[in-house]
Structure formats: structure tokens, C-alpha cells
Amino acid sequence: MANFFDWLDAKKISFSRTPGGQTLISDDVDLAGSDIQRLPDELLVSGHLILRNTPLATLPIGLNVLEDLDLRNTSITALPPDLSVGGGLFLENTRILSLPENFRIEDALDLENSLITTLPRNLWIGGYLNLRGTAISSLPEDWYVEGPLLLDVEKIASPLA
């Protein structure tokens, strides 16, 4: 297993520590296809964090990504309750089972072909929501989606469908 900080050094991506103890990376981090299995807690990425096709199974506590977070084709099953994403969140083909209550995403939320079965209360999405290929059969009453809603109409019991 590759060490995350060794990987950063090899890619010549600099990082620093904030006064609050976070590891700050002022760039995009593209780990797609790498063998990284663990990220440090309290990680702040000011760009995109791409973890697609990695063996990563859990996300660290205090993860803050200012742009998109791409978790497609990972073994992720849950999101930490303190996760913060300033762009889109891509969970296609993951083992994600649920989203935290009061979950807010500033751009797109793509859950296509994930194992999620229900949406949380007070869900807020600033872009599109893709539910295709999920086991979701109903939509919550207290939610907001600013962009298009992509779903399998025959599976959803809602006036929207």
C-alpha cells in the first residue's frame, strides 16, 4: 500500500498544515487507479479530489473538498457526517448505503448504481440528482434539488415521477 504523503511527494504536490491542524493541499488531487487505501484525517483539498477506482473503503474524519469529490467505483459504504464538498459528489457504482441527515451538496449528487435505498431528511442539492439504477422507491418530503432529477420513473412512488 502506498503512503498518501509519499504519493504527494512523488507527484510534487505540496501540502501544509493549517493552524487548526488540517493538512491543506492547494491543488487538485487525482488518485484515480492508485493503490492508496487511507487518507489522513482533517484533510482540506482546495481543488478536486479524485479517488475513482481506488481500494479506498472509508473516508477520513474532517474531509473538506472545495471542488468535486469523485468516489466512483470505490468500496465506500458510508460518508462521514462532517464531510464537506463544495462541488459535486460522484458516488456511481459504490457500495454507499446511506447519506447523513441534513446532507448538503453544492453541485451535483450522482448516486447511479449505488446500493443506497433511501434519501435522508433535509437533503439539499445545488445541482442535478441522479438516482438511476438505485433501490430508492420514494422521495423525501423535505428536500431540495436545484437541477434536473434523473431517476427510473417506474421505481419511484412520487407525484414527481
C-alpha positions in Angstrom: 0.0 0.0 0.0 1.3 3.4 -0.9 1.5 6.1 1.7 -0.5 9.2 0.9 2.3 11.6 1.8 4.8 9.6 -0.2 2.4 9.8 -3.2 2.1 13.6 -2.8 5.9 13.9 -2.8 6.3 11.7 -5.8 3.8 13.8 -7.7 5.4 17.0 -6.5 2.2 18.2 -4.9 2.9 20.4 -1.9 0.9 20.5 1.3 1.0 22.4 4.5 -0.6 22.3 7.9 -3.2 24.9 9.0 -3.2 26.4 12.5 -6.2 24.2 13.2 -4.2 21.0 12.4 -5.6 20.3 8.9 -3.5 19.1 6.1 -4.0 21.6 3.3 -3.5 20.8 -0.4 -3.9 23.9 -2.6 -4.3 21.9 -5.8 -6.3 19.1 -7.4 -5.5 15.6 -6.1 -6.1 12.8 -8.7 -5.5 9.4 -7.1 -7.6 7.5 -9.7 -6.3 4.0 -10.1 -3.7 4.3 -7.4 -3.3 1.8 -4.5 -3.9 4.4 -1.8 -6.1 2.8 0.9 -6.2 5.5 3.5 -6.3 9.3 3.6 -5.3 11.4 6.7 -7.9 12.8 9.0 -8.6 16.5 8.8 -7.7 16.8 5.1 -8.6 20.0 3.2 -8.3 19.9 -0.6 -8.9 23.3 -2.3 -9.4 21.7 -5.7 -10.9 18.4 -6.9 -10.3 15.1 -5.1 -10.5 12.2 -7.5 -10.5 8.8 -5.8 -12.1 6.8 -8.6 -11.1 3.2 -8.9 -9.0 3.1 -5.7 -9.2 0.4 -3.0 -10.3 3.1 -0.5 -13.1 1.7 1.8 -13.5 4.6 4.2 -13.2 8.4 4.1 -11.3 10.3 6.8 -12.9 12.4 9.6 -12.9 16.1 8.8 -12.6 15.7 5.0 -13.2 19.1 3.3 -13.1 19.3 -0.6 -13.7 22.7 -2.1 -14.5 21.4 -5.6 -15.7 17.9 -6.7 -15.2 14.7 -4.9 -15.2 11.6 -7.2 -15.6 8.3 -5.4 -16.9 6.3 -8.4 -16.0 2.6 -8.4 -14.7 2.5 -4.8 -15.7 0.3 -1.8 -17.0 3.3 0.2 -20.1 2.3 2.2 -20.7 5.4 4.2 -19.9 9.1 4.3 -18.6 10.8 7.4 -21.2 13.1 9.0 -18.8 16.1 8.9 -17.9 15.7 5.1 -17.9 19.0 3.3 -18.0 19.2 -0.6 -18.1 22.5 -2.4 -18.7 21.0 -5.8 -20.3 17.7 -7.0 -20.2 14.3 -5.3 -20.0 11.3 -7.6 -20.9 8.0 -5.9 -21.7 5.9 -9.0 -21.0 2.2 -8.7 -20.2 2.5 -5.0 -21.4 0.4 -2.0 -22.8 3.6 -0.4 -25.7 2.6 1.8 -26.9 6.0 3.1 -26.2 9.7 3.3 -26.0 11.7 6.5 -29.1 13.5 7.8 -29.2 17.2 6.7 -26.8 16.5 3.9 -25.9 19.4 1.7 -24.0 19.3 -1.6 -23.3 22.5 -3.5 -23.5 20.9 -7.0 -24.4 17.5 -8.5 -25.1 14.4 -6.5 -24.7 11.2 -8.6 -25.8 8.0 -6.9 -26.3 5.9 -10.1 -25.9 2.2 -9.5 -25.1 2.6 -5.8 -26.6 0.5 -3.1 -28.4 3.4 -1.4 -32.1 2.7 -0.7 -33.4 5.9 0.9 -32.6 9.6 0.8 -32.1 11.4 4.1 -34.3 14.1 5.6 -33.4 17.7 4.8 -31.3 16.8 1.7 -30.1 19.9 -0.2 -28.6 19.6 -3.7 -27.4 22.6 -5.7 -27.2 20.8 -9.0 -28.6 17.6 -10.5 -29.5 14.4 -8.7 -29.0 11.1 -10.4 -30.9 8.1 -8.8 -30.8 5.8 -11.8 -30.1 2.2 -11.0 -30.6 2.6 -7.2 -33.2 0.9 -5.0 -34.7 4.2 -4.0 -38.5 3.9 -4.3 -39.7 7.1 -2.6 -38.6 10.7 -2.4 -38.4 12.6 0.9 -40.8 15.4 1.6 -38.3 17.9 3.0 -35.6 18.1 0.3 -34.4 20.5 -2.4 -32.8 19.8 -5.8 -31.9 22.8 -7.9 -31.1 21.0 -11.1 -32.6 18.1 -13.1 -33.7 14.9 -11.4 -32.6 11.7 -13.1 -34.5 8.6 -12.0 -36.1 5.4 -13.0 -39.7 6.6 -13.2 -41.2 3.1 -12.8 -39.5 2.6 -9.4 -40.4 5.8 -7.6 -43.7 6.3 -5.8 -44.0 10.1 -6.0 -46.0 12.7 -7.9 -42.8 14.0 -9.4 -42.2 10.6 -11.1 
